[in-house]
């Protein structure tokens, strides 16, 4: 009886020792796995930061001619982060061309930056088992493109064909100057920023709130909006007051397909315009942007400008208002 109890006690001690050893092994493995997971998160953060910084530098260089090196900028920003306790180093950075329409990388002038950081981690338990190190590699790609969504602040559209020269040169100096006049060419027109009729009473509701606007529209590339050509005195007066009394001179507008206006048209992207002059009945000439009405002439002179906008995501047409979007 006594011998049997001693044997059972011995078996319990052996089983406990085996369980303890297994538990310790699992704990060490868990530490390895946890450390690798944490390192992987750090490496991905570095990849995202480096790609975004590189693409932002590429955007500045392309739009403004800024003397920046996208690859150097990506590496610098990466170095502001740490991976496994050490400053991050990203040696593999590439300039690519990303096609938003197909979602693939194609030949063409660079519009994207890919960062592929890599770090080697020393294992604990796996090292004992003959696998002393694990390499963690992550990739991120950011691309510059036209803004894909926006809340326009001026209820006016521009026809995409006005941007042909800019889309060939990508030079801000080639962005179009437009005149919305009583008998305009098909390059700009009023819009309801929706499928509703583009009547004057509807359109002026979409001016900025500071100018008396009461509604805000959110548009995405591919939306259809109603467009109305020509001019109306009330709309001209509303825009003149917004510019000359409320001092709002820069607006976001949708860009639509070219063709005959006075119909529903598809949004292709967005542009930023600066009002250079508003000729409207009742102007008193107190503001240089709103000279006194001369010989009954009316109209709005607009200059599209280069601009960056982080709010609307990518995949819009190339109309001078650009953003950087993560694509991979």
Secondary structure as a PSIPRED ss2 file (coil, helix, strand):
# PSIPRED VFORMAT (PSIPRED V4.0)

   1 X C   1.000  0.000  0.000
   2 X H   0.000  1.000  0.000
   3 X H   0.000  1.000  0.000
   4 X H   0.000  1.000  0.000
   5 X H   0.000  1.000  0.000
   6 X H   0.000  1.000  0.000
   7 X H   0.000  1.000  0.000
   8 X H   0.000  1.000  0.000
   9 X H   0.000  1.000  0.000
  10 X H   0.000  1.000  0.000
  11 X H   0.000  1.000  0.000
  12 X H   0.000  1.000  0.000
  13 X H   0.000  1.000  0.000
  14 X H   0.000  1.000  0.000
  15 X H   0.000  1.000  0.000
  16 X H   0.000  1.000  0.000
  17 X H   0.000  1.000  0.000
  18 X H   0.000  1.000  0.000
  19 X H   0.000  1.000  0.000
  20 X H   0.000  1.000  0.000
  21 X H   0.000  1.000  0.000
  22 X H   0.000  1.000  0.000
  23 X H   0.000  1.000  0.000
  24 X H   0.000  1.000  0.000
  25 X H   0.000  1.000  0.000
  26 X H   0.000  1.000  0.000
  27 X H   0.000  1.000  0.000
  28 X H   0.000  1.000  0.000
  29 X H   0.000  1.000  0.000
  30 X H   0.000  1.000  0.000
  31 X H   0.000  1.000  0.000
  32 X H   0.000  1.000  0.000
  33 X H   0.000  1.000  0.000
  34 X H   0.000  1.000  0.000
  35 X H   0.000  1.000  0.000
  36 X H   0.000  1.000  0.000
  37 X H   0.000  1.000  0.000
  38 X H   0.000  1.000  0.000
  39 X H   0.000  1.000  0.000
  40 X H   0.000  1.000  0.000
  41 X H   0.000  1.000  0.000
  42 X H   0.000  1.000  0.000
  43 X H   0.000  1.000  0.000
  44 X H   0.000  1.000  0.000
  45 X H   0.000  1.000  0.000
  46 X H   0.000  1.000  0.000
  47 X H   0.000  1.000  0.000
  48 X H   0.000  1.000  0.000
  49 X H   0.000  1.000  0.000
  50 X H   0.000  1.000  0.000
  51 X H   0.000  1.000  0.000
  52 X H   0.000  1.000  0.000
  53 X H   0.000  1.000  0.000
  54 X H   0.000  1.000  0.000
  55 X H   0.000  1.000  0.000
  56 X H   0.000  1.000  0.000
  57 X H   0.000  1.000  0.000
  58 X H   0.000  1.000  0.000
  59 X H   0.000  1.000  0.000
  60 X H   0.000  1.000  0.000
  61 X H   0.000  1.000  0.000
  62 X H   0.000  1.000  0.000
  63 X H   0.000  1.000  0.000
  64 X H   0.000  1.000  0.000
  65 X C   1.000  0.000  0.000
  66 X C   1.000  0.000  0.000
  67 X C   1.000  0.000  0.000
  68 X C   1.000  0.000  0.000
  69 X C   1.000  0.000  0.000
  70 X H   0.000  1.000  0.000
  71 X H   0.000  1.000  0.000
  72 X H   0.000  1.000  0.000
  73 X H   0.000  1.000  0.000
  74 X H   0.000  1.000  0.000
  75 X H   0.000  1.000  0.000
  76 X H   0.000  1.000  0.000
  77 X H   0.000  1.000  0.000
  78 X H   0.000  1.000  0.000
  79 X C   1.000  0.000  0.000
  80 X C   1.000  0.000  0.000
  81 X C   1.000  0.000  0.000
  82 X E   0.000  0.000  1.000
  83 X E   0.000  0.000  1.000
  84 X C   1.000  0.000  0.000
  85 X C   1.000  0.000  0.000
  86 X E   0.000  0.000  1.000
  87 X E   0.000  0.000  1.000
  88 X C   1.000  0.000  0.000
  89 X C   1.000  0.000  0.000
  90 X C   1.000  0.000  0.000
  91 X C   1.000  0.000  0.000
  92 X C   1.000  0.000  0.000
  93 X E   0.000  0.000  1.000
  94 X E   0.000  0.000  1.000
  95 X E   0.000  0.000  1.000
  96 X E   0.000  0.000  1.000
  97 X C   1.000  0.000  0.000
  98 X E   0.000  0.000  1.000
  99 X E   0.000  0.000  1.000
 100 X C   1.000  0.000  0.000
 101 X C   1.000  0.000  0.000
 102 X C   1.000  0.000  0.000
 103 X C   1.000  0.000  0.000
 104 X E   0.000  0.000  1.000
 105 X E   0.000  0.000  1.000
 106 X C   1.000  0.000  0.000
 107 X C   1.000  0.000  0.000
 108 X C   1.000  0.000  0.000
 109 X C   1.000  0.000  0.000
 110 X C   1.000  0.000  0.000
 111 X C   1.000  0.000  0.000
 112 X E   0.000  0.000  1.000
 113 X E   0.000  0.000  1.000
 114 X E   0.000  0.000  1.000
 115 X E   0.000  0.000  1.000
 116 X C   1.000  0.000  0.000
 117 X C   1.000  0.000  0.000
 118 X E   0.000  0.000  1.000
 119 X E   0.000  0.000  1.000
 120 X E   0.000  0.000  1.000
 121 X E   0.000  0.000  1.000
 122 X E   0.000  0.000  1.000
 123 X C   1.000  0.000  0.000
 124 X C   1.000  0.000  0.000
 125 X H   0.000  1.000  0.000
 126 X H   0.000  1.000  0.000
 127 X H   0.000  1.000  0.000
 128 X H   0.000  1.000  0.000
 129 X C   1.000  0.000  0.000
 130 X C   1.000  0.000  0.000
 131 X C   1.000  0.000  0.000
 132 X C   1.000  0.000  0.000
 133 X E   0.000  0.000  1.000
 134 X E   0.000  0.000  1.000
 135 X E   0.000  0.000  1.000
 136 X E   0.000  0.000  1.000
 137 X E   0.000  0.000  1.000
 138 X C   1.000  0.000  0.000
 139 X C   1.000  0.000  0.000
 140 X E   0.000  0.000  1.000
 141 X E   0.000  0.000  1.000
 142 X E   0.000  0.000  1.000
 143 X E   0.000  0.000  1.000
 144 X E   0.000  0.000  1.000
 145 X E   0.000  0.000  1.000
 146 X E   0.000  0.000  1.000
 147 X C   1.000  0.000  0.000
 148 X C   1.000  0.000  0.000
 149 X E   0.000  0.000  1.000
 150 X E   0.000  0.000  1.000
 151 X C   1.000  0.000  0.000
 152 X C   1.000  0.000  0.000
 153 X C   1.000  0.000  0.000
 154 X C   1.000  0.000  0.000
 155 X C   1.000  0.000  0.000
 156 X E   0.000  0.000  1.000
 157 X E   0.000  0.000  1.000
 158 X E   0.000  0.000  1.000
 159 X E   0.000  0.000  1.000
 160 X H   0.000  1.000  0.000
 161 X H   0.000  1.000  0.000
 162 X H   0.000  1.000  0.000
 163 X H   0.000  1.000  0.000
 164 X H   0.000  1.000  0.000
 165 X H   0.000  1.000  0.000
 166 X H   0.000  1.000  0.000
 167 X H   0.000  1.000  0.000
 168 X H   0.000  1.000  0.000
 169 X H   0.000  1.000  0.000
 170 X C   1.000  0.000  0.000
 171 X C   1.000  0.000  0.000
 172 X H   0.000  1.000  0.000
 173 X H   0.000  1.000  0.000
 174 X H   0.000  1.000  0.000
 175 X C   1.000  0.000  0.000
 176 X C   1.000  0.000  0.000
 177 X E   0.000  0.000  1.000
 178 X E   0.000  0.000  1.000
 179 X E   0.000  0.000  1.000
 180 X E   0.000  0.000  1.000
 181 X E   0.000  0.000  1.000
 182 X C   1.000  0.000  0.000
 183 X C   1.000  0.000  0.000
 184 X C   1.000  0.000  0.000
 185 X C   1.000  0.000  0.000
 186 X C   1.000  0.000  0.000
 187 X C   1.000  0.000  0.000
 188 X E   0.000  0.000  1.000
 189 X E   0.000  0.000  1.000
 190 X E   0.000  0.000  1.000
 191 X E   0.000  0.000  1.000
 192 X C   1.000  0.000  0.000
 193 X C   1.000  0.000  0.000
 194 X C   1.000  0.000  0.000
 195 X C   1.000  0.000  0.000
 196 X C   1.000  0.000  0.000
 197 X C   1.000  0.000  0.000
 198 X C   1.000  0.000  0.000
 199 X C   1.000  0.000  0.000
 200 X H   0.000  1.000  0.000
 201 X H   0.000  1.000  0.000
 202 X H   0.000  1.000  0.000
 203 X H   0.000  1.000  0.000
 204 X H   0.000  1.000  0.000
 205 X H   0.000  1.000  0.000
 206 X H   0.000  1.000  0.000
 207 X C   1.000  0.000  0.000
 208 X C   1.000  0.000  0.000
 209 X H   0.000  1.000  0.000
 210 X H   0.000  1.000  0.000
 211 X H   0.000  1.000  0.000
 212 X C   1.000  0.000  0.000
 213 X C   1.000  0.000  0.000
 214 X C   1.000  0.000  0.000
 215 X C   1.000  0.000  0.000
 216 X C   1.000  0.000  0.000
 217 X C   1.000  0.000  0.000
 218 X C   1.000  0.000  0.000
 219 X E   0.000  0.000  1.000
 220 X E   0.000  0.000  1.000
 221 X C   1.000  0.000  0.000
 222 X C   1.000  0.000  0.000
 223 X C   1.000  0.000  0.000
 224 X E   0.000  0.000  1.000
 225 X E   0.000  0.000  1.000
 226 X E   0.000  0.000  1.000
 227 X E   0.000  0.000  1.000
 228 X E   0.000  0.000  1.000
 229 X C   1.000  0.000  0.000
 230 X C   1.000  0.000  0.000
 231 X C   1.000  0.000  0.000
 232 X C   1.000  0.000  0.000
 233 X H   0.000  1.000  0.000
 234 X H   0.000  1.000  0.000
 235 X H   0.000  1.000  0.000
 236 X H   0.000  1.000  0.000
 237 X H   0.000  1.000  0.000
 238 X H   0.000  1.000  0.000
 239 X H   0.000  1.000  0.000
 240 X H   0.000  1.000  0.000
 241 X H   0.000  1.000  0.000
 242 X H   0.000  1.000  0.000
 243 X H   0.000  1.000  0.000
 244 X H   0.000  1.000  0.000
 245 X C   1.000  0.000  0.000
 246 X C   1.000  0.000  0.000
 247 X C   1.000  0.000  0.000
 248 X C   1.000  0.000  0.000
 249 X C   1.000  0.000  0.000
 250 X E   0.000  0.000  1.000
 251 X E   0.000  0.000  1.000
 252 X E   0.000  0.000  1.000
 253 X E   0.000  0.000  1.000
 254 X E   0.000  0.000  1.000
 255 X E   0.000  0.000  1.000
 256 X E   0.000  0.000  1.000
 257 X C   1.000  0.000  0.000
 258 X C   1.000  0.000  0.000
 259 X C   1.000  0.000  0.000
 260 X C   1.000  0.000  0.000
 261 X C   1.000  0.000  0.000
 262 X C   1.000  0.000  0.000
 263 X E   0.000  0.000  1.000
 264 X E   0.000  0.000  1.000
 265 X E   0.000  0.000  1.000
 266 X E   0.000  0.000  1.000
 267 X E   0.000  0.000  1.000
 268 X E   0.000  0.000  1.000
 269 X E   0.000  0.000  1.000
 270 X E   0.000  0.000  1.000
 271 X E   0.000  0.000  1.000
 272 X E   0.000  0.000  1.000
 273 X E   0.000  0.000  1.000
 274 X E   0.000  0.000  1.000
 275 X E   0.000  0.000  1.000
 276 X E   0.000  0.000  1.000
 277 X E   0.000  0.000  1.000
 278 X E   0.000  0.000  1.000
 279 X E   0.000  0.000  1.000
 280 X C   1.000  0.000  0.000
 281 X C   1.000  0.000  0.000
 282 X C   1.000  0.000  0.000
 283 X C   1.000  0.000  0.000
 284 X C   1.000  0.000  0.000
 285 X C   1.000  0.000  0.000
 286 X C   1.000  0.000  0.000
 287 X E   0.000  0.000  1.000
 288 X C   1.000  0.000  0.000
 289 X C   1.000  0.000  0.000
 290 X E   0.000  0.000  1.000
 291 X C   1.000  0.000  0.000
 292 X C   1.000  0.000  0.000
 293 X C   1.000  0.000  0.000
 294 X C   1.000  0.000  0.000
 295 X C   1.000  0.000  0.000
 296 X C   1.000  0.000  0.000
 297 X C   1.000  0.000  0.000
 298 X C   1.000  0.000  0.000
 299 X E   0.000  0.000  1.000
 300 X E   0.000  0.000  1.000
 301 X E   0.000  0.000  1.000
 302 X E   0.000  0.000  1.000
 303 X E   0.000  0.000  1.000
 304 X E   0.000  0.000  1.000
 305 X E   0.000  0.000  1.000
 306 X C   1.000  0.000  0.000
 307 X E   0.000  0.000  1.000
 308 X E   0.000  0.000  1.000
 309 X C   1.000  0.000  0.000
 310 X C   1.000  0.000  0.000
 311 X C   1.000  0.000  0.000
 312 X C   1.000  0.000  0.000
 313 X C   1.000  0.000  0.000
 314 X C   1.000  0.000  0.000
 315 X C   1.000  0.000  0.000
 316 X E   0.000  0.000  1.000
 317 X C   1.000  0.000  0.000
 318 X C   1.000  0.000  0.000
 319 X C   1.000  0.000  0.000
 320 X C   1.000  0.000  0.000
 321 X E   0.000  0.000  1.000
 322 X E   0.000  0.000  1.000
 323 X E   0.000  0.000  1.000
 324 X E   0.000  0.000  1.000
 325 X E   0.000  0.000  1.000
 326 X E   0.000  0.000  1.000
 327 X C   1.000  0.000  0.000
 328 X C   1.000  0.000  0.000
